[in-house]
Amino acid sequence: MNLKNLFQDFNPSKFLVYACLLLFSLLLALRLDDSVEWSYWTVFLPIWFWKFMAVCGAVVGSYIWWQHPQYRVEGESYIHYKAMMVSVALHLVLLMFEMLLCNKLETNQHMWMLVFVPLIFLSVISIAVCIWAFRHDKAFEMELFCAVSVLQFIFIGLRLDLIVTWSWVVVFIPTWIVLSVALIGVLYAVILAIMLLKSPDIIPEQRRGNVYSAIIYTLLVVPLLTWLILLCDKLDRQSDQKYLVICLPLYVSLVTLMLMCFGSKGGNHWWFGIRKDFCQFLLGVCPLLQEYGNISYSLQRNDRDSSLTARPPRGQHGEMCKSESASSTKGLIICEQELRIAIPVVSIETPD
């Protein structure tokens, strides 16, 4: 196991978001099934933790930004810091929606459209944020989701207030369109992976990458589509399944997103002021992981190493290959190259 390869492209911010969403969806399903009788403020604890970490990361990053002006000229530090501030502003607007939603579920005092006003506002400003992020080569998954879902949020608010009495299948038409486009992309990825799998002109690494992408996108889109179909049947009272069973495909998609975080490059370096990749930061904070990361295992060389141990190779004149181990703090094995002696060639074809 090589921890460097495992965490090299790890995105901790996305992992935190997807983990909190997974736990929240599980608690919400249990609450809607009356399996637990907790307050909705308690059910939303994973969401509160997500927002708390985002705000704390922005505060610590801003403190380091103002205390160390020399950091501002390092590469794209200004762009990273600006992206962090935009992201935390969007998180605060989203927090306002979540607090109104909790209050509505607990007290039922105001209209649903009032609850969705912050979310609709977030969707509108997310369009400008997506354009800015695209120009500066920044990730904008959450902003893109909000931007394409503005009509969906309006339909849900109108349906919950009974202003319209459409079926829930009709209410989710914007989401059906998005998932249909995503399903077309999945079919294209699967067909491309099958075609390249039989092509002799493709290197194995690229072939494995295409197969990996096809599997990941399939596990992401197909369960989401299944979950939405089951949810519409439940809301239209055509199914008696519990919400916990209905949300099982959603859990598969969220777990897939969590696994994708280990190969997802990006992440803002100014969250909590770490100013480096998460792998480098983690190895710097935990020296034990750094020492363990220096040890790698190669299964392909076991037979060769065992043969070398049983019968050490000899050089041209009987010199054995010497191997010596470094200090235990490094955990590295250094093998000296085989000693070779250069012997001058004497020609005896021409007598003296």
Phi, psi and omega in degrees: 000135180239106183295333179295316178291330182290319184255009186299316181247027181287134179250100186291329182293315178295321179299319179296316181298311182292325178294318178294320178294322178297313180292322179294316180297326177293314179294322180294320178296319177295323179290320179290332176276001183061024174286332173231152181245035180287159172291151179294335175294329176283322178298327181276012181303317176301325178292319178296321178295320177301312181292325179296317179294322179295315181292317179296319178298320179291322180294314180294319177297321178293323178297315178293325178298316182279332180280338182232084181297336181292339179288343186286344182258009181275102175059238181257040182297320181295320179294319178297317181293319179296320177297323178295318180293322176296318180296318181290330175295318176295324178295324179291321175296318177295325177296323177298317177298317182293325177291320176296323179295317178297317180296321178294317180293330182275319188247333182057051186262330187233174183285156179291327180297327176293326177295321185274358179300312177299325181290322177293319176297320177297321180294323181291313181286341178292336178296314178294324180293322178297319179295317179295317181294323179293322180290331182255013175058052178243155179287143181212047181294311182294320179294320178294321177299316179292323183293321182275354183252012183298318179292326178296319179296322179293317180297318181294317178298317179295322180290320180291330176275001180061024173290326171238150182243036180292159170291153181293338174295323178286323180299324183270022179302315177303322178288325176300320181295315181296316180292329177294317177297318178296324179293324175297319176297323178295316178298320177297318180295322180292316179296318179297320180294322179292320180294317181286340179293331180260003181273129180280350183271359182258133179291153184300324181297317179292324178295316178294324178296320178293320178294319179298316180296319180297318180293317182295314180293327176293315179291346180268315188274314184299314176296325177297318178296319177296318179298319181293322177296314179295323180293319179296321177296322179291316182290330176276007176061035175257003181217145179253014179293149176284157181295330179295322177288321180296325184276359179301315175298327177296322178296323178297317179294320180292321176295322177297318177296323177295320178292327178293340179295336181283347176237016183260111178286162178117207185094135182281127182284354183262358173295125184060013175066029182286328175057029178200173177296152183297325179297312180296321179295317181293318179292330178286325180283323183249095180298332179295321176294325179295320178291320179291328179292342178283349181259122179237152182243132179238109181287338183284345184251010183295315181295319181293320180292322180293323178292324177292327179288321181288320183225093181298135180290150179246150180278197184291329182242024173092007180282131181275152177283123184266137176231139180224145180265142178283184181294156184292338179289337179269323179069029183247153178243124183247127180245122179287144178292156181295131181286131180237137180250125179278125181247127180294144179268127180249122180272129181246014180291324181256118180292157178288000000 
